[in-house]
């Protein structure tokens, strides 16, 4: 369902709900669809918007579904970066992905690289991967099972934890997206720039809504902490994905991440109508 259709459904439901006292038995049937539609970033339409915004920063394109085959070494010390969420050969999530893919489809074209992926984990080496790993990755990306595996690992490692923490903190769809983008870039490990420690840094300045804080104030504090984390590493020092994207939505008070959306990343302009 499109965002427009969801909004239309919500608007149509409102007057019916207003007369629910006249027909109590019908009230649950009327209220349920509206409540189900507003689930946050995990609503399918909102999730697609999230993927487009992340892709604008990661791949300079809104076409995130074209990124299953993407792979290159962007010289950030993490080896190869690939796929819809930037799985890296040097950070373990690419290894986890190929291991999962091999569980669901033994003998796949990437399975033979598992020993090499285990060895290069933690660094930027291509040892045992070159010269054919990038070609085989693109070949694997034509397989529906590999696409499903990328979706699975994106949700398990990044999307679901971000949305879960966002809901626990009492933030809406935009806040959940802000968390998601942070965990995509920084991971959720124990280092000072990880998602959990960005959140801890923000907690020294403000409180999330679940702790009685103001949502906008909290999200600004989180973004301040996120910018600090980005500036700790040269590869992430361009903070435009925060400054000219997420801050723009927040300043407009668009806490539900409603369309239309206009933003810039690395100087490029993007629009979702």
Beta strands, then each sheet from edge to edge (+ up, - down):
strand 1: 71-73
strand 2: 80-82
strand 3: 87-88
strand 4: 261-265
strand 5: 268-272
sheet 1: 1+ 2- 3+
sheet 2: 4+ 5-
end
